[in-house]
Amino acid sequence: MDHSSDTMVPLETLRAFDAAARTGSFSAAADRLNITHGAVSRQIAKLEAWLGLKVFDRGARGVTLTIEGNRLHLRTAEAFALISSHSDRWVEPRGTAVVRLTSIPSISGLWLMPRMAALENDPTRLRIVLEVDIRQADLADEGIDLSIRCGRGSIPGRVSVQLFEEQVFPIASPELAREIGRGDPARLLKFPLINDSDASGWRAWFAAQGMDYRPRPQDRRFEDYNLVLDAAAYGLGIALARPPLTGHQLKSGRIVAVDDRTALNPVSYWLDRPIGRPRTAAADLSRRIASQAGLSAEKLEAFIEAER
């Protein structure tokens, strides 16, 4: 077999191929893997491009393996059997009520986890397979139903809706807050400021107070917002609260507000899905997420019904 490149074919592609080979149908393979028909079709197209040959003959009633496809399936079946018998690998739940959701660590831990039981159980039972990732994955190719992310707008190749915005304000540990005290915004610049992925939040907050801010050598930056909150709680500087991610930490007293003035964060929260009709369970979870986020029913239904 002539490969189009030396890059290894992804495991998800081989899983789609194996399921289609066993069921004789892309639709049945999609049901088995809990992804869309289009996702299976794209994975098979990717495999055939990588191999440089056809692995299926397409027909009105399904698909059948070509000679080369049959040879490949014998090898992949042996490989999957070997992996299964020599590992304690985690087996993902499957079924029509399973939804694959991806998000970044901070949203997953600070917003989704406190709501996970409600999202899965109200009003009927769903099972969420949560994939924590910082990449902007190709949702359709990877069989992901929904994504929650931080960003400044929609992403090409996805259907997107803005879940909510946030009014940020300065926070610190209780000990540092007592040292900072109350007063004009300029007093905060006497202390290290903690940024997350960029300085846009602090720039927006100071701009709302009529001031300019640029990161300084004494300021700190952490890519993940969980670490930003930890740094603030341990007295390393002043961070920005990003409601509703910080509600629990503020309520517990681990961090406290040091200034009541707020500003709109230029980064907001978005719910994404692949282009095309969502599965019933994915549409159901979208409604539950929208309810938790306070998104209007009209905007949510437009998100579900949109084809592009």
Rosetta blueprint (number, residue, H / E / L):
1 M L
2 D L
3 H L
4 S L
5 S L
6 D L
7 T L
8 M L
9 V L
10 P L
11 L H
12 E H
13 T H
14 L H
15 R H
16 A H
17 F H
18 D H
19 A H
20 A H
21 A H
22 R H
23 T H
24 G L
25 S L
26 F H
27 S H
28 A H
29 A H
30 A H
31 D H
32 R H
33 L H
34 N L
35 I L
36 T L
37 H H
38 G H
39 A H
40 V H
41 S H
42 R H
43 Q H
44 I H
45 A H
46 K H
47 L H
48 E H
49 A H
50 W H
51 L H
52 G L
53 L L
54 K L
55 V L
56 F E
57 D E
58 R E
59 G E
60 A L
61 R L
62 G E
63 V E
64 T E
65 L E
66 T L
67 I H
68 E H
69 G H
70 N H
71 R H
72 L H
73 H H
74 L H
75 R H
76 T H
77 A H
78 E H
79 A H
80 F H
81 A H
82 L H
83 I H
84 S H
85 S H
86 H L
87 S L
88 D L
89 R L
90 W L
91 V L
92 E L
93 P L
94 R L
95 G L
96 T L
97 A L
98 V E
99 V E
100 R E
101 L E
102 T E
103 S E
104 I L
105 P H
106 S H
107 I H
108 S H
109 G H
110 L H
111 W H
112 L H
113 M H
114 P H
115 R H
116 M H
117 A H
118 A H
119 L H
120 E H
121 N H
122 D L
123 P L
124 T L
125 R L
126 L L
127 R E
128 I E
129 V E
130 L E
131 E E
132 V E
133 D L
134 I L
135 R L
136 Q L
137 A L
138 D L
139 L L
140 A L
141 D L
142 E L
143 G L
144 I L
145 D L
146 L E
147 S E
148 I E
149 R E
150 C E
151 G E
152 R L
153 G L
154 S L
155 I L
156 P L
157 G L
158 R E
159 V E
160 S E
161 V E
162 Q E
163 L E
164 F E
165 E L
166 E L
167 Q E
168 V E
169 F E
170 P E
171 I E
172 A E
173 S L
174 P H
175 E H
176 L H
177 A H
178 R H
179 E H
180 I H
181 G L
182 R L
183 G L
184 D L
185 P H
186 A H
187 R H
188 L H
189 L H
190 K H
191 F L
192 P L
193 L E
194 I E
195 N E
196 D L
197 S L
198 D L
199 A L
200 S H
201 G H
202 W H
203 R H
204 A H
205 W H
206 F H
207 A H
208 A H
209 Q L
210 G L
211 M L
212 D L
213 Y L
214 R L
215 P L
216 R L
217 P L
218 Q L
219 D L
220 R E
221 R E
222 F L
223 E L
224 D L
225 Y H
226 N H
227 L H
228 V H
229 L H
230 D H
231 A H
232 A H
233 A H
234 Y L
235 G L
236 L L
237 G L
238 I E
239 A E
240 L E
241 A E
242 R L
243 P L
244 P L
245 L L
246 T L
247 G H
248 H H
249 Q H
250 L H
251 K H
252 S H
253 G L
254 R L
255 I L
256 V E
257 A E
258 V L
259 D L
260 D L
261 R L
262 T L
263 A E
264 L E
265 N L
266 P L
267 V L
268 S E
269 Y E
270 W E
271 L E
272 D E
273 R E
274 P E
275 I L
276 G L
277 R L
278 P L
279 R L
280 T H
281 A H
282 A H
283 A H
284 D H
285 L H
286 S H
287 R H
288 R H
289 I H
290 A H
291 S H
292 Q H
293 A H
294 G L
295 L L
296 S L
297 A H
298 E H
299 K H
300 L H
301 E H
302 A H
303 F H
304 I H
305 E H
306 A L
307 E L
308 R L
